[in-house]
Amino acid sequence: MKSWPLYEVFIRSKAGLHHKHAGSLHAADAQMAIENARDVYCRRNEGASIWVVLSSDIIASNPQESEELFDPAEDKIYRHPTFYHVPEGVKHL
């Protein structure tokens, strides 16, 4: 018997917020994955939006290469948020 593919589920709890990883599930296709994600991860109306992604489509960086991947940002201080003024009334930043 062939098993269904694994999907990663991301839920956005309210409009304006970012999606957070909620978990994984197996489904026959993307539509079934969304419906199953709703049933499993949004039982108490926790979600405003659902994303599902095939686990096999996710590409991750190698933790052993993190030093060379992230070090270039250290010498670019303008990338740090301390240089930006956030106006009053801006939410969810």
HUJOZI-V75011 format. One record per residue. N is the residue number from 0. RES is the residue in three letters. SS is DSSP state (H for helix, E for strand, L for the rest). Layout:
N;RES;SS, N;RES;SS
This chain:
0;MET;L, 1;LYS;L, 2;SER;L, 3;TRP;L, 4;PRO;E, 5;LEU;E, 6;TYR;E, 7;GLU;E, 8;VAL;E, 9;PHE;E, 10;ILE;E, 11;ARG;E, 12;SER;L, 13;LYS;L, 14;ALA;L, 15;GLY;L, 16;LEU;L, 17;HIS;L, 18;HIS;L, 19;LYS;E, 20;HIS;E, 21;ALA;E, 22;GLY;E, 23;SER;E, 24;LEU;E, 25;HIS;E, 26;ALA;E, 27;ALA;L, 28;ASP;L, 29;ALA;H, 30;GLN;H, 31;MET;H, 32;ALA;H, 33;ILE;H, 34;GLU;H, 35;ASN;H, 36;ALA;H, 37;ARG;H, 38;ASP;H, 39;VAL;H, 40;TYR;H, 41;CYS;L, 42;ARG;L, 43;ARG;L, 44;ASN;L, 45;GLU;L, 46;GLY;L, 47;ALA;L, 48;SER;E, 49;ILE;E, 50;TRP;E, 51;VAL;E, 52;VAL;E, 53;LEU;E, 54;SER;H, 55;SER;H, 56;ASP;H, 57;ILE;L, 58;ILE;L, 59;ALA;L, 60;SER;L, 61;ASN;L, 62;PRO;H, 63;GLN;H, 64;GLU;H, 65;SER;H, 66;GLU;H, 67;GLU;H, 68;LEU;H, 69;PHE;H, 70;ASP;H, 71;PRO;H, 72;ALA;H, 73;GLU;H, 74;ASP;H, 75;LYS;L, 76;ILE;H, 77;TYR;H, 78;ARG;H, 79;HIS;L, 80;PRO;H, 81;THR;H, 82;PHE;H, 83;TYR;L, 84;HIS;L, 85;VAL;L, 86;PRO;L, 87;GLU;L, 88;GLY;L, 89;VAL;L, 90;LYS;L, 91;HIS;L, 92;LEU;L
